[in-house]
Amino acid sequence: MTTERVIRIIAGFFIILSVIFSSVYNGTVLNGPTWLWFTLFVGANLFQSGFTRWCLMEKILIKLGVKHGGACGTCAS
């Protein structure tokens, strides 16, 4: 598994988790921003990394020994 795939999995998990927490702790109406700020944080990091090609999670995963590369496994950058 490559860093790009792991980052996608982690980001998706964090978004799902924050929406669940928002639902549980804010009631069934998802209009309270308490846990949705976490969703905004994850989305903002994904957005900026798309433009800058810098991602803190990627740096952490590489230090943990996850293979660097694209989702298809053919990315050499």
C-alpha positions in Angstrom: 0.0 0.0 0.0 1.4 3.4 -0.9 1.2 6.8 0.9 -1.4 8.2 -1.4 -3.8 5.3 -0.7 -3.2 5.5 3.0 -3.8 9.2 3.0 -7.1 8.8 1.1 -8.2 6.1 3.6 -7.3 8.3 6.6 -8.9 11.4 5.2 -12.1 9.5 4.4 -12.2 7.9 7.8 -11.7 11.3 9.5 -14.5 12.8 7.5 -16.9 10.0 8.3 -15.9 10.0 11.9 -16.4 13.8 12.3 -19.9 13.6 10.7 -20.8 10.7 13.0 -19.5 12.6 16.1 -21.4 15.7 14.9 -24.6 13.6 14.7 -24.1 11.9 18.0 -23.0 15.0 20.1 -25.1 17.6 18.3 -28.3 15.6 18.0 -29.7 14.4 14.7 -29.5 17.8 13.0 -26.1 18.3 11.5 -26.1 22.1 11.6 -23.9 22.5 14.7 -20.3 23.2 13.8 -18.7 21.4 16.7 -17.3 18.3 15.0 -17.8 19.7 11.5 -14.8 22.0 12.1 -12.7 18.8 12.0 -14.2 18.0 8.6 -13.3 21.5 7.4 -9.7 21.0 8.7 -9.3 17.7 6.8 -10.9 19.2 3.6 -8.6 22.3 3.8 -5.5 20.1 4.1 -6.6 18.0 1.1 -7.3 21.2 -0.9 -3.9 22.9 -0.1 -1.9 19.7 -0.7 -3.5 19.4 -4.1 -1.9 22.8 -5.1 1.3 22.7 -3.1 2.1 18.9 -3.3 3.0 19.1 0.4 1.2 16.9 3.0 2.2 16.5 6.6 0.5 13.1 6.8 2.6 11.9 3.8 5.8 12.9 5.6 4.6 11.1 8.8 3.7 7.9 6.8 7.1 7.9 5.0 8.9 8.1 8.3 6.8 5.2 9.5 8.0 3.1 6.6 5.0 3.3 4.2 6.1 3.0 0.6 6.0 6.4 -1.2 4.0 6.5 -4.4 0.8 7.0 -6.2 -2.5 5.2 -5.8 -1.8 2.9 -8.8 1.7 2.1 -7.6 3.3 3.5 -10.8 4.0 7.0 -9.6 7.7 7.6 -9.3 7.6 11.1 -7.8 
